[in-house]
Amino acid sequence: MRSGYRYFFGSVCLTAALAVPSAMSYAAPPQDNGHQDEHRQDDKDRNRVYDRDHKDYHNWDNNEDQHYRQYLVERHQEYHPFLEVKVKEQKAYWNWRHAHPDHDGR
C-alpha cells in the first residue's frame, strides 16, 4: 500500500507544479499606483493627461489646447499634437503650464 500512496502523492505534486505557472498567467496585472494610463478619458469622456512631475491630471480641452498652441508660438515651433511629442517635450510644456496657470488656479 505504501507504494500506492507514494505514486498518488507524486502525481498530485506534479499536477500542482504544472498548474501553478498557468494559473499565475491568468492573474490580474499589478496596478501602477493609480496611473495606469498617461492619457485616458474620465467618466465624462473628456481627455485627461497625467503630468508625472507635478503628479496631477489635466483635462485636455479647448482651453488646454489654446495654452499649448501659445506655448508652441512662444518657442517658434509648428503645431503638432501633444500626444505625439516626446516625453521630454511634454515635461517642458507641463513645467511651462504650471508657471502660467489659469485664473481659476489651475
OpenMM code with the backbone's topology and positions (N, CA, C; nanometers):
from openmm import Vec3, app, unit

residues = "MET ARG SER GLY TYR ARG TYR PHE PHE GLY SER VAL CYS LEU THR ALA ALA LEU ALA VAL PRO SER ALA MET SER TYR ALA ALA PRO PRO GLN ASP ASN GLY HIS GLN ASP GLU HIS ARG GLN ASP ASP LYS ASP ARG ASN ARG VAL TYR ASP ARG ASP HIS LYS ASP TYR HIS ASN TRP ASP ASN ASN GLU ASP GLN HIS TYR ARG GLN TYR LEU VAL GLU ARG HIS GLN GLU TYR HIS PRO PHE LEU GLU VAL LYS VAL LYS GLU GLN LYS ALA TYR TRP ASN TRP ARG HIS ALA HIS PRO ASP HIS ASP GLY ARG".split()
positions = [
    Vec3(0.0801, -0.1202, 0.0000),
    Vec3(0.0000, 0.0000, 0.0000),
    Vec3(0.0847, 0.1272, 0.0000),
    Vec3(0.2024, 0.1206, 0.0592),
    Vec3(0.2867, 0.2396, 0.0662),
    Vec3(0.3232, 0.2913, -0.0726),
    Vec3(0.3532, 0.2041, -0.1641),
    Vec3(0.3899, 0.2489, -0.2982),
    Vec3(0.2709, 0.3150, -0.3678),
    Vec3(0.1494, 0.2760, -0.3352),
    Vec3(0.0295, 0.3384, -0.3918),
    Vec3(0.0154, 0.4826, -0.3458),
    Vec3(0.0406, 0.5082, -0.2163),
    Vec3(0.0345, 0.6435, -0.1642),
    Vec3(0.1460, 0.7298, -0.2225),
    Vec3(0.2639, 0.6709, -0.2358),
    Vec3(0.3774, 0.7433, -0.2906),
    Vec3(0.3475, 0.7838, -0.4361),
    Vec3(0.2888, 0.6926, -0.5132),
    Vec3(0.2535, 0.7216, -0.6524),
    Vec3(0.1468, 0.8311, -0.6578),
    Vec3(0.0455, 0.8209, -0.5707),
    Vec3(-0.0622, 0.9192, -0.5667),
    Vec3(-0.0073, 1.0564, -0.5252),
    Vec3(0.0723, 1.0629, -0.4201),
    Vec3(0.1299, 1.1880, -0.3719),
    Vec3(0.2210, 1.2516, -0.4780),
    Vec3(0.2996, 1.1708, -0.5448),
    Vec3(0.3868, 1.2199, -0.6514),
    Vec3(0.3078, 1.2790, -0.7665),
    Vec3(0.1998, 1.2154, -0.8053),
    Vec3(0.1195, 1.2675, -0.9161),
    Vec3(0.0475, 1.3964, -0.8766),
    Vec3(0.0043, 1.4086, -0.7508),
    Vec3(-0.0593, 1.5321, -0.7034),
    Vec3(0.0417, 1.6474, -0.7067),
    Vec3(0.1638, 1.6214, -0.6595),
    Vec3(0.2684, 1.7250, -0.6609),
    Vec3(0.3026, 1.7671, -0.8037),
    Vec3(0.3123, 1.6721, -0.8925),
    Vec3(0.3428, 1.7033, -1.0317),
    Vec3(0.2319, 1.7861, -1.0943),
    Vec3(0.1082, 1.7505, -1.0686),
    Vec3(-0.0051, 1.8254, -1.1218),
    Vec3(-0.0047, 1.9691, -1.0697),
    Vec3(0.0211, 1.9844, -0.9406),
    Vec3(0.0255, 2.1189, -0.8816),
    Vec3(0.1398, 2.2006, -0.9417),
    Vec3(0.2548, 2.1395, -0.9589),
    Vec3(0.3701, 2.2107, -1.0141),
    Vec3(0.3438, 2.2567, -1.1571),
    Vec3(0.2684, 2.1798, -1.2319),
    Vec3(0.2370, 2.2184, -1.3693),
    Vec3(0.1228, 2.3200, -1.3752),
    Vec3(0.0336, 2.3183, -1.2783),
    Vec3(-0.0842, 2.4051, -1.2804),
    Vec3(-0.0543, 2.5462, -1.2309),
    Vec3(0.0381, 2.5635, -1.1384),
    Vec3(0.0637, 2.6942, -1.0786),
    Vec3(0.1102, 2.7977, -1.1813),
    Vec3(0.2085, 2.7697, -1.2659),
    Vec3(0.2501, 2.8733, -1.3616),
    Vec3(0.1384, 2.9168, -1.4573),
    Vec3(0.0571, 2.8255, -1.5016),
    Vec3(-0.0506, 2.8643, -1.5926),
    Vec3(-0.1583, 2.9422, -1.5192),
    Vec3(-0.1816, 2.9112, -1.3923),
    Vec3(-0.2807, 2.9862, -1.3144),
    Vec3(-0.2320, 3.1282, -1.2887),
    Vec3(-0.1015, 3.1456, -1.2724),
    Vec3(-0.0475, 3.2787, -1.2468),
    Vec3(-0.0597, 3.3682, -1.3695),
    Vec3(-0.0577, 3.3117, -1.4880),
    Vec3(-0.0696, 3.3934, -1.6080),
    Vec3(-0.2094, 3.4522, -1.6216),
    Vec3(-0.3082, 3.3950, -1.5543),
    Vec3(-0.4443, 3.4471, -1.5583),
    Vec3(-0.4687, 3.5528, -1.4517),
    Vec3(-0.3747, 3.5747, -1.3626),
    Vec3(-0.3909, 3.6744, -1.2572),
    Vec3(-0.3888, 3.8138, -1.3181),
    Vec3(-0.4553, 3.9075, -1.2512),
    Vec3(-0.4590, 4.0451, -1.2997),
    Vec3(-0.3215, 4.1089, -1.2858),
    Vec3(-0.2830, 4.1927, -1.3815),
    Vec3(-0.1538, 4.2602, -1.3713),
    Vec3(-0.1554, 4.3601, -1.2561),
    Vec3(-0.0426, 4.3896, -1.1955),
    Vec3(-0.0394, 4.4835, -1.0834),
    Vec3(-0.0755, 4.6249, -1.1279),
    Vec3(-0.1318, 4.7000, -1.0356),
    Vec3(-0.1685, 4.8379, -1.0648),
    Vec3(-0.0443, 4.9264, -1.0606),
    Vec3(-0.0545, 5.0422, -1.1214),
    Vec3(0.0589, 5.1344, -1.1319),
    Vec3(0.0335, 5.2578, -1.0462),
    Vec3(0.0059, 5.2370, -0.9184),
    Vec3(-0.0182, 5.3469, -0.8249),
    Vec3(-0.1280, 5.4417, -0.8731),
    Vec3(-0.2261, 5.3895, -0.9410),
    Vec3(-0.3362, 5.4713, -0.9889),
    Vec3(-0.3085, 5.5443, -1.1188),
    Vec3(-0.1915, 5.5235, -1.1775),
    Vec3(-0.1567, 5.5933, -1.3008),
    Vec3(-0.1370, 5.4932, -1.4126),
    Vec3(-0.2391, 5.4123, -1.4372),
    Vec3(-0.2270, 5.3076, -1.5383),
    Vec3(-0.2048, 5.3674, -1.6759),
    Vec3(-0.2715, 5.4754, -1.7048),
    Vec3(-0.2617, 5.5353, -1.8371),
    Vec3(-0.2148, 5.6798, -1.8226),
    Vec3(-0.1236, 5.7180, -1.9046),
    Vec3(-0.0811, 5.8569, -1.9070),
    Vec3(-0.1891, 5.9424, -1.9719),
    Vec3(-0.2563, 5.8865, -2.0700),
    Vec3(-0.3601, 5.9583, -2.1435),
    Vec3(-0.4850, 5.8719, -2.1389),
    Vec3(-0.5901, 5.9227, -2.0775),
    Vec3(-0.7118, 5.8441, -2.0678),
    Vec3(-0.8319, 5.9369, -2.0687),
    Vec3(-0.9489, 5.8772, -2.0729),
    Vec3(-1.0715, 5.9560, -2.0677),
    Vec3(-1.1365, 5.9344, -1.9322),
    Vec3(-1.1913, 6.0416, -1.8760),
    Vec3(-1.2603, 6.0271, -1.7490),
    Vec3(-1.4049, 5.9847, -1.7726),
    Vec3(-1.4842, 5.9831, -1.6666),
    Vec3(-1.6217, 5.9347, -1.6776),
    Vec3(-1.7108, 6.0267, -1.7605),
    Vec3(-1.6665, 6.1460, -1.7924),
    Vec3(-1.7446, 6.2374, -1.8751),
    Vec3(-1.6900, 6.2446, -2.0173),
    Vec3(-1.6073, 6.1467, -2.0554),
    Vec3(-1.5492, 6.1366, -2.1892),
    Vec3(-1.4605, 6.2555, -2.2262),
    Vec3(-1.4002, 6.3162, -2.1257),
    Vec3(-1.3020, 6.4205, -2.1538),
    Vec3(-1.1646, 6.3548, -2.1517),
    Vec3(-1.0779, 6.4031, -2.2375),
    Vec3(-0.9411, 6.3514, -2.2377),
    Vec3(-0.8667, 6.4087, -2.1184),
    Vec3(-0.7978, 6.3207, -2.0477),
    Vec3(-0.7176, 6.3626, -1.9335),
    Vec3(-0.5748, 6.3163, -1.9576),
    Vec3(-0.4811, 6.4025, -1.9238),
    Vec3(-0.3403, 6.3725, -1.9417),
    Vec3(-0.2728, 6.3844, -1.8059),
    Vec3(-0.1917, 6.2850, -1.7715),
    Vec3(-0.1246, 6.2837, -1.6422),
    Vec3(0.0118, 6.3495, -1.6524),
    Vec3(0.0403, 6.4385, -1.5609),
    Vec3(0.1685, 6.5080, -1.5521),
    Vec3(0.2481, 6.4417, -1.4403),
    Vec3(0.3476, 6.3598, -1.4786),
    Vec3(0.4251, 6.2833, -1.3800),
    Vec3(0.5001, 6.3711, -1.2812),
    Vec3(0.5660, 6.4731, -1.3312),
    Vec3(0.6489, 6.5558, -1.2442),
    Vec3(0.5674, 6.6297, -1.1385),
    Vec3(0.4492, 6.6777, -1.1763),
    Vec3(0.3651, 6.7519, -1.0826),
    Vec3(0.2578, 6.6640, -1.0190),
    Vec3(0.2533, 6.5392, -1.0604),
    Vec3(0.1612, 6.4389, -1.0043),
    Vec3(0.0154, 6.4865, -1.0052),
    Vec3(-0.0283, 6.5330, -1.1225),
    Vec3(-0.1676, 6.5726, -1.1358),
    Vec3(-0.2168, 6.5452, -1.2777),
    Vec3(-0.3487, 6.5477, -1.2920),
    Vec3(-0.4124, 6.5280, -1.4216),
    Vec3(-0.4562, 6.6635, -1.4763),
    Vec3(-0.4577, 6.6725, -1.6073),
    Vec3(-0.5083, 6.7915, -1.6755),
    Vec3(-0.6117, 6.7460, -1.7770),
    Vec3(-0.7261, 6.8126, -1.7785),
    Vec3(-0.8264, 6.7851, -1.8813),
    Vec3(-0.7787, 6.8504, -2.0099),
    Vec3(-0.7689, 6.7712, -2.1157),
    Vec3(-0.7253, 6.8264, -2.2435),
    Vec3(-0.8489, 6.8707, -2.3190),
    Vec3(-0.8805, 6.9986, -2.3053),
    Vec3(-0.9973, 7.0562, -2.3702),
    Vec3(-0.9511, 7.1729, -2.4569),
    Vec3(-1.0459, 7.2523, -2.5065),
    Vec3(-1.0103, 7.3657, -2.5925),
    Vec3(-0.9198, 7.4649, -2.5200),
    Vec3(-0.9448, 7.4860, -2.3916),
    Vec3(-0.8634, 7.5779, -2.3128),
    Vec3(-0.7180, 7.5303, -2.3068),
    Vec3(-0.6997, 7.4038, -2.2779),
    Vec3(-0.5633, 7.3497, -2.2684),
    Vec3(-0.4956, 7.3502, -2.4053),
    Vec3(-0.5718, 7.3226, -2.5086),
    Vec3(-0.5155, 7.3239, -2.6432),
    Vec3(-0.4700, 7.4648, -2.6817),
    Vec3(-0.5467, 7.5659, -2.6419),
    Vec3(-0.5065, 7.7046, -2.6695),
    Vec3(-0.3768, 7.7387, -2.5972),
    Vec3(-0.3632, 7.6949, -2.4727),
    Vec3(-0.2393, 7.7194, -2.3978),
    Vec3(-0.1218, 7.6467, -2.4638),
    Vec3(-0.1469, 7.5274, -2.5089),
    Vec3(-0.0410, 7.4508, -2.5756),
    Vec3(0.0037, 7.5213, -2.7038),
    Vec3(-0.0925, 7.5720, -2.7794),
    Vec3(-0.0596, 7.6443, -2.9021),
    Vec3(0.0185, 7.7728, -2.8713),
    Vec3(-0.0191, 7.8406, -2.7632),
    Vec3(0.0530, 7.9605, -2.7203),
    Vec3(0.1974, 7.9243, -2.6831),
    Vec3(0.2131, 7.8143, -2.6136),
    Vec3(0.3457, 7.7648, -2.5761),
    Vec3(0.4315, 7.7406, -2.7004),
    Vec3(0.3732, 7.6776, -2.8019),
    Vec3(0.4482, 7.6496, -2.9251),
    Vec3(0.4857, 7.7784, -2.9984),
    Vec3(0.3952, 7.8761, -3.0021),
    Vec3(0.4230, 8.0035, -3.0678),
    Vec3(0.5394, 8.0740, -2.9983),
    Vec3(0.5395, 8.0756, -2.8647),
    Vec3(0.6477, 8.1402, -2.7904),
    Vec3(0.7830, 8.0756, -2.8187),
    Vec3(0.7824, 7.9501, -2.8555),
    Vec3(0.9061, 7.8779, -2.8845),
    Vec3(0.9337, 7.8651, -3.0349),
    Vec3(0.8519, 7.9324, -3.1140),
    Vec3(0.8676, 7.9324, -3.2603),
    Vec3(0.8667, 7.7903, -3.3172),
    Vec3(0.7736, 7.7107, -3.2673),
    Vec3(0.7599, 7.5725, -3.3140),
    Vec3(0.6266, 7.5564, -3.3848),
    Vec3(0.6239, 7.4663, -3.4821),
    Vec3(0.4992, 7.4352, -3.5518),
    Vec3(0.4111, 7.3495, -3.4625),
    Vec3(0.2808, 7.3601, -3.4884),
    Vec3(0.1870, 7.2781, -3.4115),
    Vec3(0.2020, 7.1313, -3.4482),
    Vec3(0.2037, 7.0480, -3.3476),
    Vec3(0.1973, 6.9031, -3.3623),
    Vec3(0.1207, 6.8519, -3.2415),
    Vec3(0.0355, 6.7526, -3.2584),
    Vec3(-0.0478, 6.7053, -3.1478),
    Vec3(0.0360, 6.6710, -3.0240),
    Vec3(-0.0134, 6.7132, -2.9099),
    Vec3(0.0590, 6.6952, -2.7839),
    Vec3(0.0917, 6.5496, -2.7561),
    Vec3(-0.0013, 6.4607, -2.7839),
    Vec3(0.0196, 6.3193, -2.7529),
    Vec3(0.1249, 6.2544, -2.8425),
    Vec3(0.1665, 6.3238, -2.9480),
    Vec3(0.2666, 6.2688, -3.0389),
    Vec3(0.4080, 6.3194, -3.0108),
    Vec3(0.4211, 6.4162, -2.9199),
    Vec3(0.5547, 6.4688, -2.8912),
    Vec3(0.6261, 6.3802, -2.7903),
    Vec3(0.7574, 6.3940, -2.7847),
    Vec3(0.8384, 6.3135, -2.6937),
    Vec3(0.8102, 6.3514, -2.5486),
    Vec3(0.8385, 6.2586, -2.4590),
    Vec3(0.8127, 6.2792, -2.3159),
    Vec3(0.8875, 6.4030, -2.2654),
    Vec3(1.0090, 6.4227, -2.3115),
    Vec3(1.0889, 6.5383, -2.2689),
    Vec3(1.0180, 6.6692, -2.3046),
    Vec3(0.9605, 6.6745, -2.4239),
    Vec3(0.8878, 6.7944, -2.4661),
    Vec3(0.7587, 6.8117, -2.3864),
    Vec3(0.6915, 6.7007, -2.3551),
    Vec3(0.5704, 6.7088, -2.2736),
    Vec3(0.6027, 6.7628, -2.1347),
    Vec3(0.7133, 6.7163, -2.0765),
    Vec3(0.7543, 6.7655, -1.9443),
    Vec3(0.7813, 6.9152, -1.9491),
    Vec3(0.8475, 6.9609, -2.0548),
    Vec3(0.8760, 7.1039, -2.0684),
    Vec3(0.7461, 7.1835, -2.0757),
    Vec3(0.6472, 7.1308, -2.1483),
    Vec3(0.5187, 7.2007, -2.1567),
    Vec3(0.4520, 7.2081, -2.0205),
    Vec3(0.4500, 7.0964, -1.9468),
    Vec3(0.3837, 7.0984, -1.8159),
    Vec3(0.4557, 7.1917, -1.7195),
    Vec3(0.5864, 7.2007, -1.7268),
    Vec3(0.6584, 7.2971, -1.6422),
    Vec3(0.6170, 7.4396, -1.6784),
    Vec3(0.6097, 7.4663, -1.8084),
    Vec3(0.5651, 7.5978, -1.8544),
    Vec3(0.4217, 7.6233, -1.8096),
    Vec3(0.3374, 7.5217, -1.8240),
    Vec3(0.1949, 7.5359, -1.7919),
    Vec3(0.1739, 7.5662, -1.6441),
    Vec3(0.2505, 7.5023, -1.5580),
    Vec3(0.2363, 7.5293, -1.4146),
    Vec3(0.2889, 7.6684, -1.3791),
    Vec3(0.3773, 7.7215, -1.4593),
    Vec3(0.4252, 7.8580, -1.4382),
    Vec3(0.3278, 7.9612, -1.4963),
    Vec3(0.2324, 7.9166, -1.5798),
    Vec3(0.1333, 8.0039, -1.6431),
    Vec3(-0.0070, 7.9492, -1.6139),
    Vec3(-0.0519, 7.9544, -1.4883),
    Vec3(-0.1845, 7.8971, -1.4551),
    Vec3(-0.2994, 7.9823, -1.5061),
    Vec3(-0.4160, 7.9195, -1.5138),
    Vec3(-0.5386, 7.9919, -1.5465),
    Vec3(-0.5766, 8.0772, -1.4269),
    Vec3(-0.6758, 8.1631, -1.4478),
    Vec3(-0.7226, 8.2471, -1.3378),
    Vec3(-0.7924, 8.1667, -1.2289),
    Vec3(-0.8424, 8.0462, -1.2638),
    Vec3(-0.9117, 7.9642, -1.1643),
    Vec3(-0.8147, 7.8828, -1.0805),
    Vec3(-0.6840, 7.9065, -1.0959),
    Vec3(-0.5842, 7.8419, -1.0112),
    Vec3(-0.5285, 7.7118, -1.0647),
    Vec3(-0.5609, 7.6761, -1.1884),
    Vec3(-0.5115, 7.5500, -1.2436),
    Vec3(-0.3684, 7.5562, -1.2822),
] * unit.nanometer
topology = app.Topology()
chain = topology.addChain("A")
for resn in residues:
    res = topology.addResidue(resn, chain)
    for name in ("N", "CA", "C"):
        topology.addAtom(name, app.Element.getBySymbol(name[0]), res)
